[in-house]
Amino acid sequence: MSGDTITIFDTTLRDGEQSPGCSMTTDEKMEVAKALVELGVDVIEAGFPIASPGDFESVQKIARQFGSQTTICGLARCRVEDIERAAEALKDAENARLHVFLATSAIHREHKLKMSKDDIVERAVEMVKRAVDYIPDVEFSPEDAARTELDFLCEVTEKAIDAGATTVNIPDTVGYSTPSHYFNIITYLKNNVPNIDKAVISTHCHNDLGLAVANSLAAVEAGARQIECTINGLGERAGNASLEEVVMAIRTRRDHYKVDTRINTPKLFSTSRLVSRITGMTVQRNKAIVGRNAFAHEAGIHQHGMLQERSTYEIMRPEDVGYVGTNLVLGKHSGRHAFRDRVKELGFELEEKQLQKVFDEFIALADKKKDVYDSDIVALIDSHTAEASEQFRLDRFHTLAGTDVLPTATLEMRNVSTDEVFRDAATGDGPIDAIFKALERVVGIEAVLEDYQVRSVSTGKDAQGEVMVRITVGENVYHGNGVNTDIVAASAQAYLKALNRALADKS
């Protein structure tokens, strides 16, 4: 890889999944991995194979399916059993990387590892050598590097490279660093590690102080040539550096950074929505690059400038990131062919059966609301592609609510496999609570509603509402989403999808 190209290392499936409530099934991880490949990510950190059988299975499946299209990486502690497990999961990938880590900061040495500096150097060298025996492409991370003494950090880095590490990652594990501080760390390593040119310097910055992207870019200025990041900035605590933000900062300010990436940027918006839908983590409206307000202009002086020349207030074009706004595109008289073309223009490839279902929903929606927007179409597609393995389907429901009325929900559901029909009713503290309880009664699962969010898909009083729910059943977390002009109906769809996922786990 040339020195003017930054390697984008995506850890959405590993560090991103460690966000509370963001766990994904193997099938969901495969869906995200496919999107990351289409996005043009150079390295996909697919998981931590020793963490669980599910993690091992997902890394193995991703390695087998996508290992010829990009580099698939597995994480391992500097332990023999971790390395062997990761190597086994990655063995079918044509392009594989083993990522080993060991904490180096004084606070970690004293309180977590109970190891001396010499012990840490010895362990790091031994485990990097063992990893290289399995997979030649080995990345070494001195965990909590940003709080490690510089002379010791140099020593560990030099010895790891001598042992065979081809990438050395300098993690700001707890989001402690600032841009000038992080720049100085990378610069110090470049000036004081004799063999530093034999490895790629990588960044892995957490966002506890809101500086993950700024720190990553400062490292690039200092000479780092790999950035570890996640879609939507997902990750532990406050998250990681946001992939879409670092990529577009580099692209927009190439005059300053003098580097580029291989990312297919028009795929950024759709990938962001996919990860948001699967994890249940809503993207804030004013989020840079992929937020719904990222290209909205409200102030009159801004609108006037935009009409005269877009570049007066827009440093990126919406189409550069695949942004989907509220363009009015189709009506109920639009044919299937025109609908198919618009779906393709929005960046989606649907199978015929799936396209027909979404088109039917579109026609039904066009009868309900005056104007149908791009964002409405995307919401319908997301809703259908998010369908869980359906065991129960909601055929019809009725709710009763109002002042001095006991909120009640009655419903009719169908077992998809047996075609058996169920009817039930429940009361609650509102119509949505009542219908959730009725759904639980039929499905036979008691759940705790952890999060419930409603947002408008487009504009106007007749706009569709998108509901996202997160529930816990036992110790497991499940997500669901629903879209409808009726918020109660959207809520029922979302909750049933989450319950169906929980039911699938039990069977």
Secondary structure as a PSIPRED ss2 file (coil, helix, strand):
# PSIPRED VFORMAT (PSIPRED V4.0)

   1 M C   1.000  0.000  0.000
   2 S C   1.000  0.000  0.000
   3 G C   1.000  0.000  0.000
   4 D C   1.000  0.000  0.000
   5 T E   0.000  0.000  1.000
   6 I C   1.000  0.000  0.000
   7 T E   0.000  0.000  1.000
   8 I E   0.000  0.000  1.000
   9 F E   0.000  0.000  1.000
  10 D E   0.000  0.000  1.000
  11 T C   1.000  0.000  0.000
  12 T C   1.000  0.000  0.000
  13 L C   1.000  0.000  0.000
  14 R C   1.000  0.000  0.000
  15 D C   1.000  0.000  0.000
  16 G H   0.000  1.000  0.000
  17 E H   0.000  1.000  0.000
  18 Q H   0.000  1.000  0.000
  19 S C   1.000  0.000  0.000
  20 P C   1.000  0.000  0.000
  21 G C   1.000  0.000  0.000
  22 C C   1.000  0.000  0.000
  23 S C   1.000  0.000  0.000
  24 M C   1.000  0.000  0.000
  25 T C   1.000  0.000  0.000
  26 T H   0.000  1.000  0.000
  27 D H   0.000  1.000  0.000
  28 E H   0.000  1.000  0.000
  29 K H   0.000  1.000  0.000
  30 M H   0.000  1.000  0.000
  31 E H   0.000  1.000  0.000
  32 V H   0.000  1.000  0.000
  33 A H   0.000  1.000  0.000
  34 K H   0.000  1.000  0.000
  35 A H   0.000  1.000  0.000
  36 L H   0.000  1.000  0.000
  37 V H   0.000  1.000  0.000
  38 E H   0.000  1.000  0.000
  39 L H   0.000  1.000  0.000
  40 G C   1.000  0.000  0.000
  41 V C   1.000  0.000  0.000
  42 D C   1.000  0.000  0.000
  43 V E   0.000  0.000  1.000
  44 I E   0.000  0.000  1.000
  45 E E   0.000  0.000  1.000
  46 A E   0.000  0.000  1.000
  47 G E   0.000  0.000  1.000
  48 F C   1.000  0.000  0.000
  49 P H   0.000  1.000  0.000
  50 I H   0.000  1.000  0.000
  51 A H   0.000  1.000  0.000
  52 S C   1.000  0.000  0.000
  53 P H   0.000  1.000  0.000
  54 G H   0.000  1.000  0.000
  55 D H   0.000  1.000  0.000
  56 F H   0.000  1.000  0.000
  57 E H   0.000  1.000  0.000
  58 S H   0.000  1.000  0.000
  59 V H   0.000  1.000  0.000
  60 Q H   0.000  1.000  0.000
  61 K H   0.000  1.000  0.000
  62 I H   0.000  1.000  0.000
  63 A H   0.000  1.000  0.000
  64 R H   0.000  1.000  0.000
  65 Q H   0.000  1.000  0.000
  66 F H   0.000  1.000  0.000
  67 G C   1.000  0.000  0.000
  68 S C   1.000  0.000  0.000
  69 Q C   1.000  0.000  0.000
  70 T C   1.000  0.000  0.000
  71 T E   0.000  0.000  1.000
  72 I E   0.000  0.000  1.000
  73 C E   0.000  0.000  1.000
  74 G E   0.000  0.000  1.000
  75 L E   0.000  0.000  1.000
  76 A E   0.000  0.000  1.000
  77 R E   0.000  0.000  1.000
  78 C C   1.000  0.000  0.000
  79 R C   1.000  0.000  0.000
  80 V H   0.000  1.000  0.000
  81 E H   0.000  1.000  0.000
  82 D H   0.000  1.000  0.000
  83 I H   0.000  1.000  0.000
  84 E H   0.000  1.000  0.000
  85 R H   0.000  1.000  0.000
  86 A H   0.000  1.000  0.000
  87 A H   0.000  1.000  0.000
  88 E H   0.000  1.000  0.000
  89 A H   0.000  1.000  0.000
  90 L H   0.000  1.000  0.000
  91 K C   1.000  0.000  0.000
  92 D C   1.000  0.000  0.000
  93 A C   1.000  0.000  0.000
  94 E C   1.000  0.000  0.000
  95 N C   1.000  0.000  0.000
  96 A E   0.000  0.000  1.000
  97 R E   0.000  0.000  1.000
  98 L E   0.000  0.000  1.000
  99 H E   0.000  0.000  1.000
 100 V E   0.000  0.000  1.000
 101 F E   0.000  0.000  1.000
 102 L E   0.000  0.000  1.000
 103 A E   0.000  0.000  1.000
 104 T C   1.000  0.000  0.000
 105 S C   1.000  0.000  0.000
 106 A H   0.000  1.000  0.000
 107 I H   0.000  1.000  0.000
 108 H H   0.000  1.000  0.000
 109 R H   0.000  1.000  0.000
 110 E H   0.000  1.000  0.000
 111 H H   0.000  1.000  0.000
 112 K H   0.000  1.000  0.000
 113 L H   0.000  1.000  0.000
 114 K C   1.000  0.000  0.000
 115 M C   1.000  0.000  0.000
 116 S C   1.000  0.000  0.000
 117 K H   0.000  1.000  0.000
 118 D H   0.000  1.000  0.000
 119 D H   0.000  1.000  0.000
 120 I H   0.000  1.000  0.000
 121 V H   0.000  1.000  0.000
 122 E H   0.000  1.000  0.000
 123 R H   0.000  1.000  0.000
 124 A H   0.000  1.000  0.000
 125 V H   0.000  1.000  0.000
 126 E H   0.000  1.000  0.000
 127 M H   0.000  1.000  0.000
 128 V H   0.000  1.000  0.000
 129 K H   0.000  1.000  0.000
 130 R H   0.000  1.000  0.000
 131 A H   0.000  1.000  0.000
 132 V H   0.000  1.000  0.000
 133 D H   0.000  1.000  0.000
 134 Y H   0.000  1.000  0.000
 135 I C   1.000  0.000  0.000
 136 P C   1.000  0.000  0.000
 137 D C   1.000  0.000  0.000
 138 V E   0.000  0.000  1.000
 139 E E   0.000  0.000  1.000
 140 F E   0.000  0.000  1.000
 141 S E   0.000  0.000  1.000
 142 P E   0.000  0.000  1.000
 143 E E   0.000  0.000  1.000
 144 D C   1.000  0.000  0.000
 145 A H   0.000  1.000  0.000
 146 A H   0.000  1.000  0.000
 147 R H   0.000  1.000  0.000
 148 T C   1.000  0.000  0.000
 149 E C   1.000  0.000  0.000
 150 L H   0.000  1.000  0.000
 151 D H   0.000  1.000  0.000
 152 F H   0.000  1.000  0.000
 153 L H   0.000  1.000  0.000
 154 C H   0.000  1.000  0.000
 155 E H   0.000  1.000  0.000
 156 V H   0.000  1.000  0.000
 157 T H   0.000  1.000  0.000
 158 E H   0.000  1.000  0.000
 159 K H   0.000  1.000  0.000
 160 A H   0.000  1.000  0.000
 161 I H   0.000  1.000  0.000
 162 D H   0.000  1.000  0.000
 163 A H   0.000  1.000  0.000
 164 G C   1.000  0.000  0.000
 165 A C   1.000  0.000  0.000
 166 T C   1.000  0.000  0.000
 167 T E   0.000  0.000  1.000
 168 V E   0.000  0.000  1.000
 169 N E   0.000  0.000  1.000
 170 I E   0.000  0.000  1.000
 171 P E   0.000  0.000  1.000
 172 D E   0.000  0.000  1.000
 173 T C   1.000  0.000  0.000
 174 V C   1.000  0.000  0.000
 175 G C   1.000  0.000  0.000
 176 Y C   1.000  0.000  0.000
 177 S C   1.000  0.000  0.000
 178 T C   1.000  0.000  0.000
 179 P H   0.000  1.000  0.000
 180 S H   0.000  1.000  0.000
 181 H H   0.000  1.000  0.000
 182 Y H   0.000  1.000  0.000
 183 F H   0.000  1.000  0.000
 184 N H   0.000  1.000  0.000
 185 I H   0.000  1.000  0.000
 186 I H   0.000  1.000  0.000
 187 T H   0.000  1.000  0.000
 188 Y H   0.000  1.000  0.000
 189 L H   0.000  1.000  0.000
 190 K H   0.000  1.000  0.000
 191 N H   0.000  1.000  0.000
 192 N H   0.000  1.000  0.000
 193 V C   1.000  0.000  0.000
 194 P C   1.000  0.000  0.000
 195 N C   1.000  0.000  0.000
 196 I H   0.000  1.000  0.000
 197 D H   0.000  1.000  0.000
 198 K H   0.000  1.000  0.000
 199 A C   1.000  0.000  0.000
 200 V E   0.000  0.000  1.000
 201 I E   0.000  0.000  1.000
 202 S E   0.000  0.000  1.000
 203 T E   0.000  0.000  1.000
 204 H E   0.000  0.000  1.000
 205 C E   0.000  0.000  1.000
 206 H E   0.000  0.000  1.000
 207 N C   1.000  0.000  0.000
 208 D C   1.000  0.000  0.000
 209 L C   1.000  0.000  0.000
 210 G C   1.000  0.000  0.000
 211 L C   1.000  0.000  0.000
 212 A H   0.000  1.000  0.000
 213 V H   0.000  1.000  0.000
 214 A H   0.000  1.000  0.000
 215 N H   0.000  1.000  0.000
 216 S H   0.000  1.000  0.000
 217 L H   0.000  1.000  0.000
 218 A H   0.000  1.000  0.000
 219 A H   0.000  1.000  0.000
 220 V H   0.000  1.000  0.000
 221 E H   0.000  1.000  0.000
 222 A H   0.000  1.000  0.000
 223 G C   1.000  0.000  0.000
 224 A C   1.000  0.000  0.000
 225 R C   1.000  0.000  0.000
 226 Q E   0.000  0.000  1.000
 227 I E   0.000  0.000  1.000
 228 E E   0.000  0.000  1.000
 229 C E   0.000  0.000  1.000
 230 T E   0.000  0.000  1.000
 231 I H   0.000  1.000  0.000
 232 N H   0.000  1.000  0.000
 233 G H   0.000  1.000  0.000
 234 L C   1.000  0.000  0.000
 235 G C   1.000  0.000  0.000
 236 E C   1.000  0.000  0.000
 237 R C   1.000  0.000  0.000
 238 A C   1.000  0.000  0.000
 239 G C   1.000  0.000  0.000
 240 N E   0.000  0.000  1.000
 241 A C   1.000  0.000  0.000
 242 S E   0.000  0.000  1.000
 243 L H   0.000  1.000  0.000
 244 E H   0.000  1.000  0.000
 245 E H   0.000  1.000  0.000
 246 V H   0.000  1.000  0.000
 247 V H   0.000  1.000  0.000
 248 M H   0.000  1.000  0.000
 249 A H   0.000  1.000  0.000
 250 I H   0.000  1.000  0.000
 251 R H   0.000  1.000  0.000
 252 T H   0.000  1.000  0.000
 253 R C   1.000  0.000  0.000
 254 R H   0.000  1.000  0.000
 255 D H   0.000  1.000  0.000
 256 H H   0.000  1.000  0.000
 257 Y H   0.000  1.000  0.000
 258 K C   1.000  0.000  0.000
 259 V C   1.000  0.000  0.000
 260 D E   0.000  0.000  1.000
 261 T C   1.000  0.000  0.000
 262 R C   1.000  0.000  0.000
 263 I C   1.000  0.000  0.000
 264 N C   1.000  0.000  0.000
 265 T H   0.000  1.000  0.000
 266 P H   0.000  1.000  0.000
 267 K H   0.000  1.000  0.000
 268 L H   0.000  1.000  0.000
 269 F H   0.000  1.000  0.000
 270 S H   0.000  1.000  0.000
 271 T H   0.000  1.000  0.000
 272 S H   0.000  1.000  0.000
 273 R H   0.000  1.000  0.000
 274 L H   0.000  1.000  0.000
 275 V H   0.000  1.000  0.000
 276 S H   0.000  1.000  0.000
 277 R H   0.000  1.000  0.000
 278 I H   0.000  1.000  0.000
 279 T H   0.000  1.000  0.000
 280 G C   1.000  0.000  0.000
 281 M C   1.000  0.000  0.000
 282 T C   1.000  0.000  0.000
 283 V C   1.000  0.000  0.000
 284 Q C   1.000  0.000  0.000
 285 R C   1.000  0.000  0.000
 286 N C   1.000  0.000  0.000
 287 K C   1.000  0.000  0.000
 288 A C   1.000  0.000  0.000
 289 I C   1.000  0.000  0.000
 290 V C   1.000  0.000  0.000
 291 G C   1.000  0.000  0.000
 292 R C   1.000  0.000  0.000
 293 N C   1.000  0.000  0.000
 294 A C   1.000  0.000  0.000
 295 F C   1.000  0.000  0.000
 296 A C   1.000  0.000  0.000
 297 H C   1.000  0.000  0.000
 298 E C   1.000  0.000  0.000
 299 A C   1.000  0.000  0.000
 300 G H   0.000  1.000  0.000
 301 I H   0.000  1.000  0.000
 302 H H   0.000  1.000  0.000
 303 Q H   0.000  1.000  0.000
 304 H H   0.000  1.000  0.000
 305 G H   0.000  1.000  0.000
 306 M H   0.000  1.000  0.000
 307 L H   0.000  1.000  0.000
 308 Q H   0.000  1.000  0.000
 309 E C   1.000  0.000  0.000
 310 R H   0.000  1.000  0.000
 311 S H   0.000  1.000  0.000
 312 T H   0.000  1.000  0.000
 313 Y C   1.000  0.000  0.000
 314 E C   1.000  0.000  0.000
 315 I C   1.000  0.000  0.000
 316 M C   1.000  0.000  0.000
 317 R C   1.000  0.000  0.000
 318 P H   0.000  1.000  0.000
 319 E H   0.000  1.000  0.000
 320 D H   0.000  1.000  0.000
 321 V H   0.000  1.000  0.000
 322 G C   1.000  0.000  0.000
 323 Y C   1.000  0.000  0.000
 324 V C   1.000  0.000  0.000
 325 G C   1.000  0.000  0.000
 326 T C   1.000  0.000  0.000
 327 N C   1.000  0.000  0.000
 328 L E   0.000  0.000  1.000
 329 V E   0.000  0.000  1.000
 330 L E   0.000  0.000  1.000
 331 G C   1.000  0.000  0.000
 332 K C   1.000  0.000  0.000
 333 H C   1.000  0.000  0.000
 334 S C   1.000  0.000  0.000
 335 G C   1.000  0.000  0.000
 336 R H   0.000  1.000  0.000
 337 H H   0.000  1.000  0.000
 338 A H   0.000  1.000  0.000
 339 F H   0.000  1.000  0.000
 340 R H   0.000  1.000  0.000
 341 D H   0.000  1.000  0.000
 342 R H   0.000  1.000  0.000
 343 V H   0.000  1.000  0.000
 344 K H   0.000  1.000  0.000
 345 E H   0.000  1.000  0.000
 346 L C   1.000  0.000  0.000
 347 G C   1.000  0.000  0.000
 348 F C   1.000  0.000  0.000
 349 E C   1.000  0.000  0.000
 350 L C   1.000  0.000  0.000
 351 E C   1.000  0.000  0.000
 352 E H   0.000  1.000  0.000
 353 K H   0.000  1.000  0.000
 354 Q H   0.000  1.000  0.000
 355 L H   0.000  1.000  0.000
 356 Q H   0.000  1.000  0.000
 357 K H   0.000  1.000  0.000
 358 V H   0.000  1.000  0.000
 359 F H   0.000  1.000  0.000
 360 D H   0.000  1.000  0.000
 361 E H   0.000  1.000  0.000
 362 F H   0.000  1.000  0.000
 363 I H   0.000  1.000  0.000
 364 A H   0.000  1.000  0.000
 365 L H   0.000  1.000  0.000
 366 A H   0.000  1.000  0.000
 367 D H   0.000  1.000  0.000
 368 K H   0.000  1.000  0.000
 369 K C   1.000  0.000  0.000
 370 K C   1.000  0.000  0.000
 371 D C   1.000  0.000  0.000
 372 V E   0.000  0.000  1.000
 373 Y E   0.000  0.000  1.000
 374 D H   0.000  1.000  0.000
 375 S H   0.000  1.000  0.000
 376 D H   0.000  1.000  0.000
 377 I H   0.000  1.000  0.000
 378 V H   0.000  1.000  0.000
 379 A H   0.000  1.000  0.000
 380 L H   0.000  1.000  0.000
 381 I H   0.000  1.000  0.000
 382 D H   0.000  1.000  0.000
 383 S H   0.000  1.000  0.000
 384 H H   0.000  1.000  0.000
 385 T H   0.000  1.000  0.000
 386 A C   1.000  0.000  0.000
 387 E C   1.000  0.000  0.000
 388 A C   1.000  0.000  0.000
 389 S C   1.000  0.000  0.000
 390 E C   1.000  0.000  0.000
 391 Q C   1.000  0.000  0.000
 392 F E   0.000  0.000  1.000
 393 R E   0.000  0.000  1.000
 394 L E   0.000  0.000  1.000
 395 D E   0.000  0.000  1.000
 396 R E   0.000  0.000  1.000
 397 F E   0.000  0.000  1.000
 398 H E   0.000  0.000  1.000
 399 T E   0.000  0.000  1.000
 400 L E   0.000  0.000  1.000
 401 A C   1.000  0.000  0.000
 402 G C   1.000  0.000  0.000
 403 T C   1.000  0.000  0.000
 404 D C   1.000  0.000  0.000
 405 V C   1.000  0.000  0.000
 406 L C   1.000  0.000  0.000
 407 P C   1.000  0.000  0.000
 408 T E   0.000  0.000  1.000
 409 A E   0.000  0.000  1.000
 410 T E   0.000  0.000  1.000
 411 L E   0.000  0.000  1.000
 412 E E   0.000  0.000  1.000
 413 M E   0.000  0.000  1.000
 414 R E   0.000  0.000  1.000
 415 N E   0.000  0.000  1.000
 416 V C   1.000  0.000  0.000
 417 S C   1.000  0.000  0.000
 418 T C   1.000  0.000  0.000
 419 D C   1.000  0.000  0.000
 420 E C   1.000  0.000  0.000
 421 V E   0.000  0.000  1.000
 422 F E   0.000  0.000  1.000
 423 R E   0.000  0.000  1.000
 424 D E   0.000  0.000  1.000
 425 A E   0.000  0.000  1.000
 426 A E   0.000  0.000  1.000
 427 T E   0.000  0.000  1.000
 428 G C   1.000  0.000  0.000
 429 D C   1.000  0.000  0.000
 430 G C   1.000  0.000  0.000
 431 P H   0.000  1.000  0.000
 432 I H   0.000  1.000  0.000
 433 D H   0.000  1.000  0.000
 434 A H   0.000  1.000  0.000
 435 I H   0.000  1.000  0.000
 436 F H   0.000  1.000  0.000
 437 K H   0.000  1.000  0.000
 438 A H   0.000  1.000  0.000
 439 L H   0.000  1.000  0.000
 440 E H   0.000  1.000  0.000
 441 R H   0.000  1.000  0.000
 442 V H   0.000  1.000  0.000
 443 V H   0.000  1.000  0.000
 444 G C   1.000  0.000  0.000
 445 I C   1.000  0.000  0.000
 446 E C   1.000  0.000  0.000
 447 A C   1.000  0.000  0.000
 448 V E   0.000  0.000  1.000
 449 L E   0.000  0.000  1.000
 450 E E   0.000  0.000  1.000
 451 D E   0.000  0.000  1.000
 452 Y E   0.000  0.000  1.000
 453 Q E   0.000  0.000  1.000
 454 V E   0.000  0.000  1.000
 455 R E   0.000  0.000  1.000
 456 S E   0.000  0.000  1.000
 457 V C   1.000  0.000  0.000
 458 S C   1.000  0.000  0.000
 459 T C   1.000  0.000  0.000
 460 G C   1.000  0.000  0.000
 461 K C   1.000  0.000  0.000
 462 D C   1.000  0.000  0.000
 463 A C   1.000  0.000  0.000
 464 Q C   1.000  0.000  0.000
 465 G E   0.000  0.000  1.000
 466 E E   0.000  0.000  1.000
 467 V E   0.000  0.000  1.000
 468 M E   0.000  0.000  1.000
 469 V E   0.000  0.000  1.000
 470 R E   0.000  0.000  1.000
 471 I E   0.000  0.000  1.000
 472 T E   0.000  0.000  1.000
 473 V E   0.000  0.000  1.000
 474 G C   1.000  0.000  0.000
 475 E C   1.000  0.000  0.000
 476 N E   0.000  0.000  1.000
 477 V E   0.000  0.000  1.000
 478 Y E   0.000  0.000  1.000
 479 H E   0.000  0.000  1.000
 480 G E   0.000  0.000  1.000
 481 N E   0.000  0.000  1.000
 482 G E   0.000  0.000  1.000
 483 V E   0.000  0.000  1.000
 484 N E   0.000  0.000  1.000
 485 T C   1.000  0.000  0.000
 486 D C   1.000  0.000  0.000
 487 I H   0.000  1.000  0.000
 488 V H   0.000  1.000  0.000
 489 A H   0.000  1.000  0.000
 490 A H   0.000  1.000  0.000
 491 S H   0.000  1.000  0.000
 492 A H   0.000  1.000  0.000
 493 Q H   0.000  1.000  0.000
 494 A H   0.000  1.000  0.000
 495 Y H   0.000  1.000  0.000
 496 L H   0.000  1.000  0.000
 497 K H   0.000  1.000  0.000
 498 A H   0.000  1.000  0.000
 499 L H   0.000  1.000  0.000
 500 N H   0.000  1.000  0.000
 501 R H   0.000  1.000  0.000
 502 A H   0.000  1.000  0.000
 503 L H   0.000  1.000  0.000
 504 A H   0.000  1.000  0.000
 505 D H   0.000  1.000  0.000
 506 K H   0.000  1.000  0.000
 507 S C   1.000  0.000  0.000
